Each structure stands twice: as C-alpha cells, then as structure tokens.
Amino acid sequence: MNVAVIGAGRTNNGIGRFIGKFFQKHGANVSAVLGSTDESARKAAEALEHDGRVPRSYTKIDTLTNKEFPDIAVIASPTNTHLPYLKACIDAGLHIFCEKPFIDPATPDILGCLDKIFQDGEHRRLTIAMNSQCPFLQPVYERFCGQILPEAAVDFSIALSPMVDGQDMIPDSVPHALSLIYNLLGNGEIEDLRIEKREGQITILCIYRAHTTDCNFKICLNRHLQQPRPFSFGWNHCMIHRRVTLKPYEISFQYEDTIRKVADPLELSVQNFIASVQKQEQPKIGRTHIVDTTLLLKRIFDHWESSE
Ligand SMILES: NC(=O)c1ccc[n+]([C@@H]2O[C@H](COP(=O)([O-])OP(=O)(O)OC[C@H]3O[C@@H](n4cnc5c(N)ncnc54)[C@H](OP(=O)(O)O)[C@@H]3O)[C@@H](O)[C@H]2O)c1
C-alpha cells in the first residue's frame, strides 16, 4: 500500500509525520509527501525516511497523483486546505485518511459539500475516514470507571488545551469532544447552548439530546502553548486525566491514585483505517460520524457571534 502524506511537517500543531510513521510501522510504504514549498516538502520527506527510502516530495497535488499513483492519501495539512485536497484525492481515486475537523465549519453549503464528497467516494468505492482518535480512548476510560451505558450517561465533561485562541479554538478542539460523545450516544441535538468567553479560555455548555438520554455537555478550552498539553474527560463526574512523557513519547491516564500507560490512540486510529481499506469495511470514524459531527461543530461554531 503506497501512501502520500499531505502536510507531513509541523508549522503549528501538525501531526502528519507521526501519522506517516504509524503507517510505516503497520506495513504501508509512505512513497510521497506534499508540502507548500520544495524545501519544506523535502525536509518533511527526509523525516519520514524508512528502511533507507526517503519519500519523494511534491508541492502540487496533481503532479504527485499523476507521478506516484498512491493508494492512500493522508490529509494532515491545515484545515482550510482539506476540502480542495479531498476533492483532488477522490478524483484521483485515493482512499483518504483526513485530519479533524474534516472540513472548515465556515464552509458554505457544508452539507452539500459533504454529500458530494461521500457520494463521489462511494461511487469510486473509496474508504474515507477522519482521524479523530479520541473514541479509541473510551475502552481506556471504561477500564478505570466501568462501562457507561448510553441511557445512564447524564453528564459528559472534557477539558482540552488548544494552542490557538478565540473562535479558532472551536474547530481546533471541539471535534475531539464531539467524537467522544457521538461515539457513545450517537447523533444528538444541541440545545440550550451557551459559550462563556474569557481571556485564553472558553467554556461551551449545552444539553446533548440523544436518542437515549439528555446529557449535560461541558467543554472547557484553555489556551496552552507548551507540550504536553493537559487533557481530561469523563462521564457522570468521573474524570480521567492524561499524562504524557515526551522522551520517550508515552501516554498514560490517571484516575484518582491509579495511573496506567495506554496505547497511543493515534496508532489505533491508523490501524483501524488500514484494516478498513484492506477488508473494504466501514472505518470507525466514517461517513455518518463525519457528517453528523461536522454539522454539530458548525452549530457550535456559528453560535460564537451571538454569545457574550
Ligand atoms: N487529531 C489530532 O489530535 C490533531 C492534532 C493536531 C492537529 N490536527 C489537525 O491537523 C491539521 C494540521 O494542523 P495545523 O494546522 O496545526 O498544521 P501545521 O503544523 O500548520 O501544518 C502542517 C503541515 O502542513 C503543511 N502545509 C501547509 N499548507 C499546506 C498546503 N497548502 N499544502 C500542503 N501542505 C501544507 C505544512 O508544511 P509547509 O511548511 O510545507 O507549508 C506543515 O508541514 C489541522 O486540521 C488540525 O486540526 C489534529
């Protein structure tokens, strides 16, 4: 399986290189990368050298697809570039693993865009997934706090630490919160939405009205520039807290006095995508999850102007 990584470096918070490395670890060949300049693309390619092979580097998607014929595209470039790359990769017949948020919530006719992407993708029998790795943490959570039944989930809180500020925090971080609540409760309506704004901090409060329950939903976003960045979440007031060591990179979670090392959910997300391509099955974060959570994200994003 040949993989092209679009946005394989990091200017702000990009994780294309780590995604590429997980593809390599699980047997795929990262054959090409795309960057915005020759130099940045070459550097990103060098960082993905594997078994003595350096991916070829490009700055134009059409040149890359016409010369390389990859099987898979990873879209890990900034969010405002996702839509044109999604279209180009579907036209070229590539399976797609696209970073969250799938498309910018400010995109006009967002539902029409999503429908077209998935109709064209299904017509060409392509697997299209979003990399939103938090749902892969629900089993970790349940090992600490026990199984959460959807009908018993009356409260869900999450705290994340984006590098950006203001309204930009919403597309940056809210997809993680939505993916977690959607994974357990399915699609829901957002009601009684409030956004409280402070310097470097916003709190989003609402009721998530799902099929089985009305769940109090609270998202706290605190701007934080340094790695590792704090992250906690929990159902019914039982919160687990992430701990990260950087060298070596290891992730643990803490609940009360218990700390457990966990598998990197990014790796689980890549493995799930690879398996879904190989078996021609729906990925965990596929069409319905992407469409429903993108519309929920837009609902919260659009509320920004009308909140104090
Ligand atoms: N799932 C997660 O946990 C997670 C974490 C972090 C970020 N993300 C998502 O990843 C995406 C990227 O994050 P970011 O915005 O912070 O990325 P970034 O670090 O600003 O950029 C990532 C890479 O994209 C390249 N790039 C920029 N413009 C490009 C273009 N037009 N075409 C091709 N490559 C281009 C940059 O390289 P050049 O030097 O070549 O321009 C850079 O290597 C966002 O959608 C973000 O939400 C997800």
The ligand as an ORCA input file, in Angstrom:
! r2SCAN-3c Opt
* xyz 0 1
  N      -6.001     14.661     15.607
  C      -5.251     15.459     16.359
  O      -5.020     15.223     17.536
  C      -4.646     16.677     15.733
  C      -3.578     17.326     16.369
  C      -3.021     18.429     15.749
  C      -3.517     18.886     14.541
  N      -4.576     18.252     13.976
  C      -5.131     18.727     12.692
  O      -4.117     18.634     11.721
  C      -4.287     19.652     10.758
  C      -2.976     20.416     10.629
  O      -2.657     21.077     11.838
  P      -2.012     22.541     11.786
  O      -2.944     23.434     11.052
  O      -1.561     22.916     13.144
  O      -0.780     22.214     10.835
  P       0.620     22.949     10.612
  O       1.590     22.452     11.614
  O       0.411     24.429     10.488
  O       0.989     22.395      9.160
  C       1.126     21.013      8.954
  C       1.871     20.806      7.661
  O       1.037     21.214      6.560
  C       1.898     21.798      5.567
  N       1.099     22.680      4.721
  C       0.662     23.932      4.983
  N      -0.064     24.404      3.937
  C      -0.063     23.410      3.016
  C      -0.632     23.280      1.732
  N      -1.353     24.256      1.182
  N      -0.427     22.129      1.064
  C       0.285     21.114      1.594
  N       0.854     21.181      2.815
  C       0.683     22.315      3.507
  C       2.959     22.485      6.376
  O       4.176     22.412      5.679
  P       4.807     23.513      4.753
  O       5.944     24.057      5.533
  O       5.180     22.705      3.576
  O       3.759     24.551      4.452
  C       3.134     21.591      7.586
  O       4.154     20.656      7.364
  C      -5.452     20.516     11.219
  O      -6.607     20.136     10.530
  C      -5.551     20.175     12.699
  O      -6.865     20.330     13.216
  C      -5.125     17.156     14.538
*
